[in-house]
């Protein structure tokens, strides 16, 4: 059942989401059937990633190439879950997203904590962007420094920049 899949995925996303409470505060925990801002956010991400009722477009010449911008640094696990949900959203829109921050940061590729390797990964991703028709910026988790670089590069190359939120229309 779709709702069970979404709820189970939301629990896993919730477990890795950042908690910005006061020092010494107890991290919130999942309450079955509960509704908090954090649980609702996790459900939105899960629903976007699991939206099984909408078929993916078939491969053809109609796919639009896009660079996906979303946060990576900071709460890496939650940001990766969010980026995967954003990629799924792009696919449902008939787009072929490229998210270098998910590709180049895999173990054995580049170390995002090393400034030179991080710069190399960002530059490689932005270079690929010359082939894209748009840069899509997912804003639910804010806009990071790296995302700003991608936006500036897209503007300099006169590439369309679109701002999106998974919380809009993907609940």
Secondary structure by P-SEA (a helix, b strand, c coil): caaaaaaaaaaaaaaaccccccccccccccccccccaaaaaaaaaaaaacccccccccccccbbbbbbbbbcccaaaaaaaaaaaaaaaaaaacccccccccccccccccccccaaaaaaaaaaaaaacccccbbbbbccccccaaaaaaaaaaaaaccbbbbbbcccccc
